[in-house]
Amino acid sequence: MTIDERKEKFLILGKFLGQFGFSEFKKEADLPCNDPYFEEFKEKIDAAVHYNGWFTKENVIFSVQQWASALTEANLEKWLSSYSFKDENPKQIAIIMAGNIPLVGFHDFVSVLLSGNKVLVKLSSNDEVLLPVLANYLICIAPEFKDYINFTSEKIQDFDAVIATGSNNTARYFEYYFANKPSIIRKNRNSVAILTGNESEEELKELGEDIFRYYGLGCRNVSKLYVPKDYNFTPFFEAIYDWNHLLNHNKYINNYDYNKAVYLMSLFKLVENGFLILKEDASFGSPIGSLFFEYYTDLNELKKEIQQQKENIQCVVSKGIFENEIDFGATQKPKLWDYADGVDTMEFLNNL
């Protein structure tokens, strides 16, 4: 297939995903292969929720809808227009996926196939029911993909390059194991937000989305705030109050209660509102149910500090402070060209 033919198939996939909305699942009549796969994907959304306690139906659909919004003609054209693609001699690309949020490895999957290469997927046990359906749907609308998509639960072998995502500890294993292969190895990263005290109520509400979507389990979730000295947290707590429904999620509230108890026994000074703990801490990765914060006195110095820590930071949420900042409420709505860790996956694939 040519790049234009591959783009056409992913446009159809985007339309397929667009059927699964928050208010209803609405089956479209004119989509190819829709009869069997609409029902199967509907069932797998429910299966994912039952299989992984962190995958609520709302969060699974949120992820699906983000991909439906991403896979449009305008977005694909903007993303792919600056690359040159090969249509012969495909490489076999192994992808070792994480499972912290629904379809977290889908961007790598899409990138490999659009680049004209073959994909060998090793799924996380925490997220293994959704992607195979989408892969089979692609094969149904484009049988040429049959020889380009494979899954394995065994030790991966017979591959030309690898994209692997894991913790800092597993990354060290990946770097050793794949030392002789071209690779992208992703480690732990967290996202931060810089507040000045001049944010509107709406902006602080949107920040709640950055903090709480997927229960804070994603690398694009804000896990730390930078605030000016004497910052008043009351407007922040008032703005995020709509997320108090997290109290109804057993896994979240169990983590919240546990971390609160640990902090209190350690005599840490805390500020909390019943479902979120604020703790002053220089670290980036706050536990579930908590959010670290740190005071700053000079924005320019803070910008230098964050630049020095760029290897640990995925996104910076702010308003008019950073050149590549993310808008409030947008961390979990990345564009196709927003590459994880700032590594251009498509360029990597095209240079193999």
Secondary structure, DSSP 8 states (H G I E B T S, - for coil): --HHHHHHHHHHHHHHHTTB-SS-B---SS-TTHHHHHHHHHHHHHHHHHH-TT--HHHHHHHHHHHHHHSSHHHHHHHHTT-----SS--EEEEE---SSTTTTHHHHHHHHHTT-EEEEE--TTS-SSHHHHHHHHHHH-GGGGGTEEE-SS---S-SEEEEE--HHHHHHHHHHTTTS-EEEE---EEEEE--S---HHHHHHHHHHHHGGGG-STTSEEEEEEETT---HHHHHHTGGGGGGGG-HHHHHHHHHHHHHHHHTT--EEE-SS-EEEE-S-S---TTEEEEEEES-HHHHHHHHHHTGGGEEEEE-SSS-TT-B-TT-TTS--TT--GGG--HHHHHHT-
